[in-house]
Amino acid sequence: MSKSKLEYIWLDGYAPTQNMRSKTKVVEGFSGKIEDCPIWAFDGSSTKQAEGKSSDCLLKPVAIFPDPARVNGFLVMTEVLNADGIPHESNARAKIDDDDDNDFWFGFEQEYFIMDVKTELPLGFPLGGFPGPQGLYYCSVGGRNTHGRDLVEEHADLCIEAGINFEGINQEVACGQWEFQLFAKGARKAGDELWIARYLLDRLTEDYNYYIEYHPKPIKGDWNGSGMHANFSNSTLRECGSQETYEKICEAFRPVTKEHIDVYGEHNDQRLTGLHETASIDDFSYGISDRGASIRIPIITVENGWKGYLEDRRPASNADPYKIAERIVKTVKSV
């Protein structure tokens, strides 16, 4: 009977920015189904999730994907539970209120910089200086302005082979900056797939002597920061056909601006300045086709008779998609 490698992936207890952790369980005769993944344990005292005198935390499998880089391998996204089976305080996924047949749909646009381990600079940045100014890097073609395509293409292939609903890639505005897009029906599923895509990207950098920088403003000055724009809808947004309803939902975000910013990523104040296609962190705004607004109403939504989705442009590249989704769902449901 063949053996399978199950890579259990979870989020640790570091705050405000959690890190991915993982370890491998080798099992015999595995079916490939999530219900046949056993609950496992780990040392929570090594991940800021428990004390040494009572260190066991549990890993509850919640989603499974084939691991395209391993023979008989699977990637298992898990939730962290306390030893008594109650969700750990660091477990944001368990707090999402999207149990209405996955009424909420999310598309995440994950921006990031590819960094050279030796220089600790983005690809394309020379030691002791800067590349040419922004302008020609966005969606560029050719070795002069395009850096890191080999890793990006391989990552896209891995995600697609893993069964993630991977929707696209492009080089971004800054040198060495890229983006990928995902879409899922269900807030939890969207978060699961985003974390697995990040896992595959981070693991892949080990082969290239690179690392991924998720900081929202790693290069100071006249360079774009990195965000993780959240495109979202529920049945109301997809079916209402009403500008008034859209504006009412957008206005529901205004009084809870701080609550959203609190979970939209560490150091986001360095990115949300009102420049470089962002709104100021101190303001709230929305507008049709406005990439300088907090929430953009896509022109395609308007042209479709006010049926479609909204884009929250404030989340930072290092934010937790579970926390973003939980807060957006809560605000939209308040209307």
C-alpha positions as CSV (number, residue, x, y, z in Angstrom):
1,M,0.0,0.0,0.0
2,S,1.4,3.4,-1.0
3,K,2.3,6.2,1.4
4,S,1.2,9.8,1.1
5,K,2.8,13.0,2.4
6,L,0.3,15.3,4.0
7,E,1.7,18.8,4.5
8,Y,-0.3,20.4,7.4
9,I,-0.3,24.2,7.1
10,W,-1.4,26.6,9.8
11,L,-1.0,30.2,11.0
12,D,1.0,30.9,14.1
13,G,0.3,33.3,17.0
14,Y,2.6,36.2,16.1
15,A,0.7,39.5,16.1
16,P,-0.3,41.6,14.3
17,T,1.1,39.6,11.3
18,Q,0.9,35.9,11.5
19,N,3.3,33.5,9.8
20,M,2.7,30.2,8.0
21,R,4.0,27.1,9.6
22,S,3.9,23.6,8.2
23,K,5.0,20.0,8.9
24,T,4.6,16.7,7.1
25,K,2.6,13.7,8.2
26,V,3.3,10.4,6.3
27,V,0.3,8.1,6.1
28,E,-0.5,4.9,4.4
29,G,-3.5,4.2,2.1
30,F,-4.7,7.8,2.1
31,S,-7.9,8.4,0.2
32,G,-7.2,12.1,-0.8
33,K,-10.3,13.3,1.0
34,I,-10.4,16.0,3.7
35,E,-12.6,13.8,6.0
36,D,-9.8,11.2,6.1
37,C,-7.2,13.7,7.3
38,P,-6.7,13.1,11.1
39,I,-6.6,15.9,13.6
40,W,-2.9,16.4,14.5
41,A,-1.0,18.3,17.2
42,F,2.0,20.6,17.5
43,D,4.0,22.5,20.0
44,G,2.2,25.7,20.5
45,S,4.9,27.1,22.8
46,S,7.2,27.4,19.8
47,T,4.6,29.4,17.8
48,K,3.3,31.8,20.5
49,Q,0.1,29.9,20.8
50,A,0.6,28.1,24.1
51,E,2.8,27.9,27.2
52,G,5.5,25.3,27.7
53,K,3.8,23.7,30.7
54,S,0.7,23.1,28.5
55,S,2.0,23.3,25.0
56,D,-0.2,21.1,22.8
57,C,-2.4,22.7,20.2
58,L,-4.5,20.9,17.6
59,L,-4.6,21.1,13.9
60,K,-8.1,20.6,12.4
61,P,-8.0,20.0,8.6
62,V,-10.4,22.2,6.7
63,A,-9.3,22.1,3.1
64,I,-7.1,19.9,0.9
65,F,-5.2,20.3,-2.3
66,P,-2.9,18.0,-4.3
67,D,0.7,19.0,-3.9
68,P,2.1,19.4,-7.4
69,A,5.7,19.4,-6.2
70,R,5.6,16.1,-4.4
71,V,4.8,12.5,-5.3
72,N,1.7,11.4,-3.5
73,G,1.6,14.7,-1.7
74,F,-1.2,16.8,-0.4
75,L,-1.5,20.3,1.0
76,V,-3.8,20.4,4.1
77,M,-5.0,23.8,5.3
78,T,-5.9,23.7,9.0
79,E,-7.4,25.7,11.8
80,V,-5.7,25.9,15.1
81,L,-7.7,24.6,18.1
82,N,-6.9,24.6,21.8
83,A,-6.4,21.2,23.4
84,D,-10.1,21.1,24.4
85,G,-11.2,21.5,20.7
86,I,-12.3,25.2,21.0
87,P,-10.9,27.5,18.3
88,H,-7.7,29.2,19.4
89,E,-7.8,33.0,19.8
90,S,-5.4,33.2,16.7
91,N,-7.9,31.3,14.6
92,A,-9.6,34.0,12.4
93,R,-11.1,31.6,10.0
94,A,-13.5,30.2,12.6
95,K,-14.9,33.7,13.2
96,I,-16.2,34.2,9.6
97,D,-20.0,34.4,9.5
98,D,-20.7,33.1,6.0
99,D,-22.9,30.1,6.5
100,D,-25.7,31.1,4.1
101,D,-24.6,28.6,1.4
102,N,-21.4,30.6,0.8
103,D,-23.4,33.7,-0.3
104,F,-20.3,35.8,-0.3
105,W,-17.8,35.6,-3.2
106,F,-14.3,37.0,-2.9
107,G,-11.5,37.8,-5.4
108,F,-8.2,38.7,-3.9
109,E,-5.4,40.6,-5.8
110,Q,-2.2,39.7,-4.1
111,E,0.7,42.1,-4.8
112,Y,4.3,41.3,-3.6
113,F,7.9,42.1,-4.3
114,I,10.4,39.4,-5.3
115,M,13.6,39.9,-3.2
116,D,17.1,38.6,-3.9
117,V,18.4,36.9,-0.7
118,K,22.0,38.1,-1.3
119,T,21.3,41.8,-1.9
120,E,18.0,42.0,0.1
121,L,16.7,44.2,-2.7
122,P,13.8,43.7,-5.2
123,L,14.8,42.1,-8.4
124,G,16.0,44.7,-10.9
125,F,17.4,47.0,-8.2
126,P,21.2,47.6,-8.4
127,L,23.4,47.6,-5.3
128,G,23.8,51.1,-4.0
129,G,21.3,52.7,-6.4
130,F,17.9,52.5,-8.1
131,P,16.6,51.3,-11.4
132,G,14.7,53.6,-13.8
133,P,11.6,55.3,-12.4
134,Q,8.2,53.8,-12.4
135,G,6.3,53.8,-15.7
136,L,7.6,51.0,-17.9
137,Y,7.4,48.1,-15.4
138,Y,3.7,47.6,-15.3
139,C,2.7,44.7,-17.5
140,S,6.0,45.0,-19.2
141,V,7.7,42.6,-21.7
142,G,11.4,42.1,-22.1
143,G,14.5,41.7,-19.9
144,R,15.1,45.4,-19.4
145,N,12.0,46.0,-17.3
146,T,10.7,42.5,-16.4
147,H,12.3,40.7,-13.6
148,G,11.3,37.3,-12.0
149,R,9.0,36.0,-14.7
150,D,10.5,32.5,-14.4
151,L,9.4,32.2,-10.7
152,V,6.0,33.8,-11.4
153,E,5.2,31.5,-14.2
154,E,6.2,28.4,-12.3
155,H,4.1,29.6,-9.3
156,A,1.1,30.0,-11.6
157,D,1.5,26.4,-12.9
158,L,1.8,25.0,-9.4
159,C,-1.4,26.8,-8.2
160,I,-3.4,25.6,-11.2
161,E,-2.1,22.0,-10.8
162,A,-3.1,22.2,-7.1
163,G,-6.7,23.0,-8.1
164,I,-6.7,26.6,-6.9
165,N,-9.0,28.9,-8.8
166,F,-6.1,31.0,-10.1
167,E,-7.2,33.8,-12.4
168,G,-4.2,35.7,-13.5
169,I,-0.7,37.2,-13.1
170,N,0.9,40.5,-14.1
171,Q,4.0,42.5,-13.3
172,E,3.0,45.5,-11.2
173,V,3.9,49.2,-11.2
174,A,7.2,49.0,-9.2
175,C,10.3,47.2,-10.4
176,G,10.4,43.6,-9.1
177,Q,6.7,43.8,-8.0
178,W,4.1,41.3,-9.2
179,E,0.5,40.3,-8.6
180,F,-1.6,37.2,-8.8
181,Q,-5.4,37.0,-8.6
182,L,-7.7,34.4,-7.1
183,F,-11.5,34.0,-6.9
184,A,-13.7,31.7,-4.8
185,K,-17.3,31.3,-3.9
186,G,-17.3,31.4,-0.1
187,A,-15.3,33.6,2.3
188,R,-13.5,30.7,4.0
189,K,-12.6,29.0,0.7
190,A,-11.2,32.2,-0.7
191,G,-9.0,32.5,2.4
192,D,-7.9,28.9,2.2
193,E,-6.9,29.2,-1.4
194,L,-5.0,32.5,-0.8
195,W,-3.0,31.0,2.0
196,I,-2.2,27.9,0.0
197,A,-1.1,30.1,-3.0
198,R,1.2,32.1,-0.6
199,Y,2.6,28.8,0.7
200,L,3.4,27.6,-2.8
201,L,5.0,30.9,-3.6
202,D,7.1,31.1,-0.5
203,R,8.2,27.4,-0.8
204,L,9.2,27.9,-4.4
205,T,11.5,30.8,-3.6
206,E,13.7,28.2,-1.8
207,D,14.7,27.0,-5.3
208,Y,15.6,30.4,-6.6
209,N,17.5,32.0,-3.6
210,Y,14.7,34.6,-3.5
211,Y,12.2,35.5,-0.8
212,I,8.8,37.2,-1.0
213,E,8.4,40.6,0.7
214,Y,4.7,41.2,1.7
215,H,5.4,44.4,3.5
216,P,3.0,47.0,2.1
217,K,5.8,49.6,1.5
218,P,9.2,47.9,1.4
219,I,10.8,50.6,-0.8
220,K,10.3,54.1,0.4
221,G,9.9,57.1,-1.9
222,D,8.2,57.3,-5.2
223,W,7.5,53.6,-5.5
224,N,4.1,51.9,-5.3
225,G,3.3,49.9,-2.2
226,S,1.8,46.5,-2.3
227,G,-1.9,45.8,-1.5
228,M,-4.3,42.9,-1.6
229,H,-7.4,44.4,-3.1
230,A,-10.5,42.5,-2.0
231,N,-13.3,42.2,-4.6
232,F,-16.5,41.0,-3.0
233,S,-20.2,40.4,-3.6
234,N,-23.2,38.7,-2.1
235,S,-26.5,37.9,-3.7
236,T,-27.7,41.4,-2.9
237,L,-24.8,43.1,-4.8
238,R,-25.1,40.6,-7.6
239,E,-28.8,40.9,-8.1
240,C,-30.2,44.2,-6.7
241,G,-29.9,46.4,-9.8
242,S,-30.0,49.5,-7.6
243,Q,-27.5,52.4,-7.3
244,E,-29.2,53.4,-4.0
245,T,-28.5,49.9,-2.5
246,Y,-24.9,50.0,-3.6
247,E,-24.4,53.5,-2.0
248,K,-26.1,52.3,1.2
249,I,-23.7,49.4,1.4
250,C,-20.7,51.6,0.8
251,E,-21.9,54.0,3.4
252,A,-22.1,51.2,5.9
253,F,-18.3,51.0,5.7
254,R,-17.8,54.6,6.8
255,P,-18.6,54.4,10.5
256,V,-16.4,51.3,10.9
257,T,-13.4,52.6,9.0
258,K,-11.1,52.0,12.0
259,E,-12.3,48.4,12.5
260,H,-11.5,47.6,8.9
261,I,-8.1,49.3,9.0
262,D,-7.2,47.4,12.2
263,V,-7.3,44.1,10.3
264,Y,-6.1,45.3,6.9
265,G,-2.4,44.7,7.6
266,E,0.5,46.0,9.6
267,H,2.3,49.1,8.4
268,N,-0.5,50.0,6.1
269,D,-0.2,53.6,7.0
270,Q,3.0,53.7,5.0
271,R,1.1,52.7,1.9
272,L,-2.3,54.4,2.3
273,T,-1.1,58.0,1.8
274,G,-3.4,59.2,-0.8
275,L,-0.7,58.7,-3.4
276,H,0.3,55.8,-5.7
277,E,-3.3,54.7,-6.4
278,T,-4.4,54.7,-2.8
279,A,-6.8,56.7,-0.5
280,S,-5.5,58.2,2.7
281,I,-5.7,55.9,5.7
282,D,-7.4,58.8,7.5
283,D,-10.3,59.2,5.0
284,F,-13.1,57.0,3.7
285,S,-14.4,57.4,0.1
286,Y,-16.0,55.5,-2.7
287,G,-16.5,56.2,-6.3
288,I,-17.2,54.7,-9.7
289,S,-14.0,53.5,-11.4
290,D,-11.9,55.5,-8.8
291,R,-8.7,53.8,-7.9
292,G,-7.9,56.6,-5.5
293,A,-11.0,55.8,-3.4
294,S,-11.2,53.4,-0.4
295,I,-13.9,51.4,-2.2
296,R,-14.1,51.3,-6.0
297,I,-17.4,50.7,-7.8
298,P,-16.3,48.9,-11.0
299,I,-17.6,50.5,-14.2
300,I,-18.6,47.0,-15.3
301,T,-20.9,46.8,-12.3
302,V,-22.6,50.0,-13.3
303,E,-22.9,49.1,-17.0
304,N,-24.4,45.8,-15.9
305,G,-27.3,47.7,-14.3
306,W,-25.8,47.9,-10.8
307,K,-25.4,44.2,-10.6
308,G,-21.9,42.9,-9.7
309,Y,-19.3,43.5,-7.0
310,L,-17.3,46.1,-5.1
311,E,-13.5,46.4,-4.6
312,D,-12.1,47.4,-1.2
313,R,-8.7,48.8,-2.2
314,R,-7.4,49.3,1.4
315,P,-6.1,45.9,2.5
316,A,-2.4,45.6,2.6
317,S,-0.4,42.8,0.9
318,N,0.5,41.3,4.3
319,A,-3.1,41.1,5.6
320,D,-4.9,37.9,6.5
321,P,-7.6,37.1,4.0
322,Y,-9.7,35.5,6.7
323,K,-9.7,38.7,8.8
324,I,-10.5,40.8,5.7
325,A,-13.3,38.6,4.7
326,E,-14.7,38.4,8.3
327,R,-14.8,42.2,8.6
328,I,-16.3,42.8,5.1
329,V,-19.0,40.1,5.7
330,K,-19.9,41.7,9.0
331,T,-20.2,45.2,7.6
332,V,-22.2,44.2,4.5
333,K,-24.6,42.1,6.7
334,S,-25.2,45.1,8.9
335,V,-27.2,46.8,6.1
